[in-house]
Amino acid sequence: MDSENPAEIVAISSHVVRGAVGNRAIVFALETMGFRVWSLPTVILPWHPGHGPSTRITTPDGQFASVVEDMEGSRWSGAIKAVVSGYFGSVDQVAPVARLVRKLKDSNPGLLYVCDPVIGDSGGLYVKPEIAEAIRDQLIPLADIATPNRYELGWLSGADLDDNNAVIDAALALGPRRVLVTSAVPMMAGGIGNLLLTDRLALLAEHRMVGNPPNGLGDLTSALFLARLMRGESEERALQMTTASVFEILARSVKRGADELMLFEDYSSFLNPMAMVQIRQLLHPSRAKRK
């Protein structure tokens, strides 16, 4: 990474007035890691809906599309080296982002697009089905990296993911050349894992489960994994360090009794986490076929 001319990253997701989810987490993490960030909110909320009733302001579709069009044609767009998208507030926000990614890739084939399909969890979809379908059909095919949780991967692939073999098959079939599944099936008792799939690697990064976690872990994971790859780290190191950072911040936030991730207090964990993470290399289907 050029320290004098740092890459610029477009972050498109929700914005909360209070808290550390959506773009509040993504932008802070990316800027702390040394990147300039363009931040575009899809919705504005006073806090995460999990904290209770809250007013929701969805960026109007026409105005959202106009802002994206302004970004496409700006004199600064050549500095953009990556795009990360998360939560969408309406189905009509998806197509302008797909167009932006395509146009930026036309100008810079090396641009990285991270699609975090923020559509649901073990309780089911928490966006309208048409939003989930638009993300699946319009954004996932453009993504270089996808970061679904296990429920989201199952929904996107239409498969039951009861074990990591099924997760691996679904991730490899999804399309992006890197898929980071943020809630893989753990191999150690009382653990949880991130599973990274590429055309040649199946790597599981595990740590112990932490009860009652605050929201925002997926947003933070996507941002840190992208940042580390853009800093030139290997996929294995990016996975290990990202997982260690998120686990460390999570554990410290819960220990303090916080209802949000305490990113400001623990920002040093982004660059230099001390938490131990177990890395396992799982059998990749490409290797299995050679045997």
C-alpha positions, -999 to +999 in steps of 0.1 A: +000+000+000+013+035-009+014+054+023+015+087+004-014+079-018-036+054+001-062+036-019-097+048-015-126+025-007-164+030-013-185+017+017-222+013+011-243+001+040-265+013+068-257+042+091-265+044+128-264+075+149-253+055+180-234+022+178-208+002+158-227-016+131-230-011+093-209+017+079-201+030+114-180-002+119-168-005+083-156+031+079-139+033+112-121+000+107-109+009+071-098+044+081-079+030+111-062+005+088-050+035+067-075+038+039-096+068+027-132+059+026-163+072+007-193+064+029-228+061+013-257+053+037-285+031+024-306+038+056-302+059+086-312+046+121-307+060+156-294+026+166-295-010+157-332-022+156-322-050+181-320-023+208-357-015+204-381+006+183-363+032+161-370+055+133-358+043+099-350+067+071-344+050+038-324+070+013-349+077-015-343+055-045-340+083-070-316+104-049-296+073-040-292+065-077-282+101-084-255+101-058-241+069-072-241+084-106-222+115-093-197+091-078-192+073-111-184+104-130-164+122-104-128+134-111-117+114-080-131+080-090-098+068-104-085+066-068-111+040-059-095+006-055-123-013-037-160-013-030-177-030-001-215-032+002-236-044+031-272-037+041-296-023+015-328-005+024-347-011-008-345-033-038-340-003-062-307+006-044-291-026-057-290-019-095-271+015-091-245-002-070-241-030-095-237-004-122-211+015-101-191-017-096-191-026-133-181+009-143-152+011-118-140-024-129-141-013-165-117+015-156-097-006-131-098-043-137-079-048-104-106-032-083-119-055-055-156-057-048-167-072-014-203-082-012-215-088+024-250-101+017-266-087+049-300-104+045-306-126+075-294-150+102-306-182+119-339-166+126-346-161+088-345-132+064-347-097+079-349-079+046-377-082+020-372-113-002-369-091-033-339-073-018-322-107-010-330-119-046-315-087-061-283-091-041-280-127-052-287-120-088-270-087-094-242-083-068-229-117-060-219-124-097-198-092-096-181-099-063-145-108-059-151-116-022-184-125-006-188-127+032-220-144+041-229-160+074-239-196+072-276-189+070-271-163+042-249-188+023-276-214+027-303-191+014-282-179-015-273-214-026-306-231-017-288-257+003-289-271+038-255-265+054-253-289+083-215-295+081-185-279+066-184-302+036-218-287+026-205-252+034-174-257+012-195-270-017-220-241-015-192-215-012-173-228-042-205-229-062-215-193-052-193-177-078-168-152-061-132-163-061-130-158-024-159-166+000-155-160+037-183-177+057-185-160+090-202-187+110-189-220+099-194-253+117-167-254+145-144-283+150-134-275+185-159-278+214-174-245+224-160-227+194-170-208+163-152-203+131-147-184+099-142-205+068-124-191+038-128-208+004-108-200-027-101-221-058-073-239-039-078-233-001-103-243+025-091-226+058-110-226+090-101-200+117-116-209+151-119-193+185-140-199+215-177-188+215-185-156+233-221-154+247-244-125+240-223-108+213-231-073+202-241-067+166-216-056+139-193-086+138-199-094+102-195-057+091-162-056+110-150-089+096-156-078+060-138-045+064-107-059+081-104-088+057-106-064+028-081-041+044-055-068+051-057-081+015-053-046+002-022-043+024-007-072+005-011-099+031-017-136+021-052-150+023-042-172+053-027-143+073-056-120+064-080-146+077-061-153+109-055-117+118-090-106+109-105-134+130-081-126+159-090-089+158-128-094+158-126-120+185-104-098+207-127-068+203-158-089+209-144-105+241-133-072+255-166-055+247-186-083+264-163-083+294-171-046+299-208-053+297-211-031+265-242-034+243-221-024+213-186-033+200-162-008+216-142+000+185-128+033+196-114+018+229-100-012+212-088+001+178-053-011+185-067-047+180-072-039+143-035-039+135-020-059+163-044-084+178-030-106+206-058-132+207-050-168+197-068-182+167-066-218+156-061-223+118-070-256+102-066-265+066-096-285+055-097-309+025-104-288-006-124-306-033-097-299-059-073-319-038-097-347-031-102-352-068-065-357-073-063-386-049 
